[in-house]
Amino acid sequence: MTSEQDKRDHIKEGEESYRRWRDRLHANPEYQAVYDEEAAKSELWLQLAEARQSTGMTQAEGANRLGGSQAQVARIEKRGYDAYTLNTLRNYVKALGEGFELEVRVRCPEKRPDAAA
């Protein structure tokens, strides 16, 4: 190896390469829309668990308020769980008590130029 090769920072080069690749992906609107949707789904479990914990409520207490089991609350709060129904989410948020609300956003896709008017 030459002394010039010894001075290269391979980790820094790899990080910069990754950032360029990631920025190219995020510049694509279709990719960004899918990314945003998946990120929102993956964060929901964490938001629910943190909301419950902020009340000082245990999973068992939450289950009692929901009229279900602790296992049901654990499943709702499980990382990667994405089989929520709107009623499940409404009931979960209601069980949290005052000051919590459920917000659902619907995004309409932009019209494509080639779409018939």
HUVENJO-V40021 format. One line per field, one symbol per residue. ss: DSSP state (H for helix, E for strand, - for the rest). psi: psi as a letter, one per 30 degrees, with the letter a starting at -180 (. if undefined). burial: # if it has 9 or more other C-alpha atoms within 8 Angstrom, else .. A space follows every 50 residues. Layout:
BEGIN
ss=???
psi=???
burial=???
END
This chain:
BEGIN
ss=--HHHH---HHHHHHHHHHHHHHHHHH-HHHHHHHHHHHHHHHHHHHHHH HHHH----HHHHHHHH---HHHHHHH---------HHHHHHHHHHH---- -----------------
psi=klfeeffkjeeeeeeeeeeeeeeeeffjeeeeeeeeeeeeeffeeeeeee eeeffgkleeeeeeefgaleeeeeeegkkfkghkleeeeeeeeeffakfk lkkkkkkkkkkkegkk.
burial=........................##....##........##..##.##. ###...#.######.#.###.###.##...#.......########.... .................
END
